[in-house]
Amino acid sequence: MSEVEKSEADKAFARGARPHLIEGGRTVDKATTLDAIAEALSFPEYFGKNLDALYDCLTDLSWLPAGEHVLIWSGSSLLRDRDPKAYLAIRSVLSDAQRALGPSGDRRDSRRLTVVLPD
């Protein structure tokens, strides 16, 4: 774990949230990024490995404990540089899901999602 990831994870723990780390070096294209997100958040086996399924799983999280879950994607710039279109699409889904599970979002339950891209 890098110092940046550790710092972000420590911040999450300090406020009672659960950090989930994405190995940024693995996120070289859309498929590997979807896999890395799924692994970090322990997505169920039925995850469809496409952007719609990503949004559906991110706004559900029913398999995880209640509370805030912080997805920390250090090294996201690797995907941004290699495949800007995939990066923008995935980043958009992450932003939409974060809004949906936010305090004023339309998917209110006992779980919240915060996305951190420290680079």
C-alpha positions in Angstrom: 0.0 0.0 0.0 1.4 3.4 -1.0 1.6 6.3 1.5 -1.2 8.0 -0.4 -3.5 5.0 -0.1 -2.6 4.5 3.5 -3.4 8.2 4.2 -6.8 8.0 2.5 -7.5 4.7 4.3 -6.6 6.2 7.6 -8.9 9.1 7.0 -11.8 6.7 6.2 -11.1 4.6 9.3 -11.0 7.8 11.4 -14.5 8.7 10.5 -15.8 5.2 10.9 -15.9 4.3 7.2 -14.6 1.2 5.5 -11.9 1.7 2.9 -11.7 -0.4 -0.3 -8.5 -0.1 -2.3 -8.2 -0.5 -6.1 -4.8 -1.6 -7.3 -4.2 1.2 -9.7 -1.4 -0.6 -11.5 -4.0 -3.1 -12.7 -6.4 -0.7 -14.2 -5.0 -0.5 -17.7 -8.2 -0.8 -19.7 -12.0 -0.9 -19.1 -12.1 -4.7 -18.4 -9.3 -4.7 -15.9 -10.7 -1.6 -14.2 -14.2 -3.2 -13.8 -12.5 -6.3 -12.4 -10.5 -4.2 -9.9 -13.5 -2.3 -8.7 -15.5 -5.6 -8.4 -12.7 -7.1 -6.4 -12.2 -4.1 -4.1 -15.9 -4.0 -3.2 -16.4 -7.8 -3.2 -19.1 -7.7 -5.9 -21.4 -10.7 -6.2 -20.7 -13.3 -8.9 -23.6 -12.1 -10.9 -21.8 -8.8 -11.7 -22.2 -8.3 -15.5 -18.9 -6.6 -16.1 -20.3 -3.7 -18.0 -21.0 0.0 -17.1 -24.7 -0.6 -16.4 -23.9 -3.5 -14.1 -21.2 -1.4 -12.4 -23.8 1.3 -11.6 -26.3 -1.3 -10.3 -23.8 -2.9 -8.0 -22.3 0.4 -6.8 -25.8 1.7 -5.8 -26.8 -1.6 -4.1 -23.9 -2.7 -1.9 -26.3 -4.9 0.1 -23.7 -7.6 0.6 -21.5 -5.1 2.5 -22.1 -3.9 6.1 -24.1 -0.8 6.7 -22.2 2.5 6.8 -19.9 4.5 4.5 -17.7 2.6 2.0 -14.8 4.6 0.6 -13.5 3.4 -2.8 -9.9 4.5 -3.1 -8.5 4.4 -6.7 -4.9 5.4 -6.5 -3.2 5.2 -9.9 -6.4 6.1 -11.9 -4.2 8.3 -14.1 -2.8 5.1 -15.7 -6.3 4.3 -17.3 -6.8 8.0 -18.0 -3.6 8.2 -20.0 -4.0 4.8 -21.8 -7.7 4.9 -22.5 -9.3 8.3 -21.9 -12.7 7.2 -23.2 -12.9 4.3 -20.8 -11.6 6.4 -17.9 -14.3 9.1 -18.5 -17.1 6.5 -18.8 -16.0 4.7 -15.6 -15.4 7.9 -13.7 -18.9 9.1 -14.7 -20.5 5.9 -13.4 -18.5 6.3 -10.1 -19.7 9.9 -9.8 -23.3 9.0 -10.5 -23.3 6.2 -8.0 -21.7 8.4 -5.3 -24.4 11.0 -5.8 -27.1 8.3 -5.7 -25.9 7.0 -2.4 -25.2 10.5 -1.0 -27.3 12.3 1.6 -29.6 13.8 -1.0 -29.4 10.9 -3.4 -32.3 8.8 -4.6 -31.0 5.5 -3.2 -31.1 6.1 0.5 -30.4 3.2 2.7 -27.8 2.4 5.4 -24.9 2.4 3.0 -23.0 5.3 1.5 -20.4 5.4 -1.2 -17.5 7.8 -1.4 -15.0 7.7 -4.2 -11.5 9.0 -3.8 -9.0 9.4 -6.6 -5.9 10.7 -4.9 -3.8 11.3 -8.0 
